Amino acid sequence: MLKNDTFLRALLREPVEYTPVWMMRQAGRYLPEYCATRKNAGSFLQLCKNTELATEVTLQPLDRFPLDAAILFSDILTVPDAMGLGLYFAEGEGPKFERTVRTEEDVAKLFVPDVGTELKYVTDAVSSIRKALDNRVPLIGFSGSPYTLACYMVEGGSSSDYRTIKTMMYARPDLLHRILEVNTLTVIDYLNAQIEAGAQAVQIFDSWGGSLPFGKYQEFSLQYMARIVAGLKREHDGRRVPVIVFTKGGGQWLEDIAETGCDAIGLDWTTDIGAARRRVGDKVALQGNFDPVALFAPPAAIEAEVERILTSYGGGTGHVFNLGHGISQFTNPDHAAALVAAVHRFSGKK
Ligand SMILES: Cc1c2[nH]c(c1CCC(=O)O)Cc1[nH]c(c(CCC(=O)O)c1C)Cc1[nH]c(c(CCC(=O)O)c1C)Cc1[nH]c(c(C)c1CCC(=O)O)C2
């Protein structure tokens, strides 16, 4: 039995005593203890693949702040890595792939990896983290969306304009659809494996779906996320496993996202959460949507922002407080502490 299931109840719009909070990228470089563990691991990927160390860094933010959920320490790019594309992190340049998927031949060679073997290190981490958490709070599993994963597979790394993948979308939509098909089947297997291993909620990170034009978002990103939601095991160990869909920049498409059958929608900071609530009604819960850059302001300003968001949402269940995107590596941990405390205090936690 979970000692604190506030996060799961808020996602399912069941009564809660206060607004639960967690932060995207809560385990990461802004924490000195993370940097120390990562140094011992060697590289970021070695850290992800080391069960003991991945467990340790998952719990680090929970030992510092009274967060209401833990998130598996891993990365969305483990999936294309398992497809044989060769993920590596060039110092200061972000993620890169040795091989890209751009031509007809590249696409023809693409395959759905055997998640049970190629990504066993991830499900091993899930089991180990569940044990270490000892039911303190629920554990979130996650994956990238098919389109967001395709961005990295086609571009070969991060991009400022997504020129290569968007050119493919306009010139050879058939090729992109084939990549998205393989990604969708893989993500369904991957998230179901995380659920079987003990993930109590899952989030689909559609970090770059918001760069698509209207219509193309629905065709190349949302449609595939809806198929994933439909393919997931929604109940495990006698409890519903909520699904959160987070499209960064997706504030204009909330009604469409709610139609995927997800339990909650992640919002970035550009949307008014109160207006979002009126638009989706009681169909889904909302997660968000504090601007992570506001964490650089003094605690008093952070508290004012927290209060503004809670007031705009308007109270009651169905709100999971979060940042609108991942926390910056340059954030002062004391400011993150101020945010978590303010969410709890203003929403009535005793
Ligand atoms: C696009 C994306 C990635 N990874 C992820 C996304 C989707 C969310 C988003 O839009 O931010 C998701 C992710 N990445 C990481 C997590 C762990 C769980 C968590 O604490 O939230 C999660 C959920 C760890 C990580 N993933 C990465 C780090 C930093 C690596 C390090 O320690 O050097 C961490 C803690 C590396 C990574 N991984 C990725 C990038 C672009 C980078 C480099 C970013 C940077 O340099 O800040 C791909």
The ligand as a Gaussian input file, in Angstrom:
#p B3LYP/6-31G(d) Opt

LIG

0 1
 C       14.047000      15.549000     -25.201000
 C       14.352000      14.676000     -24.002000
 C       15.583000      14.011000     -23.730000
 N       15.426000      13.329000     -22.545000
 C       14.186000      13.552000     -22.029000
 C       13.481000      14.358000     -22.950000
 C       12.024000      14.748000     -22.827000
 C       11.812000      15.882000     -21.914000
 C       12.351000      17.173000     -22.409000
 O       11.838000      17.690000     -23.423000
 O       13.259000      17.704000     -21.746000
 C       13.586000      13.001000     -20.816000
 C       14.427000      12.755000     -19.632000
 N       15.807000      12.875000     -19.481000
 C       16.155000      12.536000     -18.215000
 C       15.001000      12.127000     -17.517000
 C       15.095000      11.524000     -16.123000
 C       14.038000      11.661000     -15.190000
 C       13.830000      13.023000     -14.575000
 O       14.472000      13.331000     -13.544000
 O       12.925000      13.751000     -15.057000
 C       13.912000      12.293000     -18.382000
 C       12.437000      12.073000     -18.133000
 C       17.521000      12.534000     -17.655000
 C       18.586000      13.279000     -18.346000
 N       18.835000      13.296000     -19.688000
 C       19.963000      14.032000     -19.938000
 C       20.457000      14.522000     -18.700000
 C       21.709000      15.353000     -18.505000
 C       22.857000      14.438000     -18.780000
 C       24.041000      14.602000     -17.876000
 O       23.981000      14.256000     -16.669000
 O       25.072000      15.032000     -18.419000
 C       19.610000      14.046000     -17.690000
 C       19.753000      14.222000     -16.202000
 C       20.573000      14.227000     -21.295000
 C       19.653000      14.580000     -22.396000
 N       18.649000      13.816000     -22.877000
 C       17.978000      14.493000     -23.875000
 C       18.618000      15.735000     -24.057000
 C       18.190000      16.793000     -25.056000
 C       19.692000      15.765000     -23.152000
 C       20.714000      16.847000     -22.984000
 C       20.077000      17.930000     -22.201000
 C       21.037000      18.700000     -21.387000
 O       22.245000      18.647000     -21.629000
 O       20.508000      19.375000     -20.484000
 C       16.799000      13.988000     -24.590000

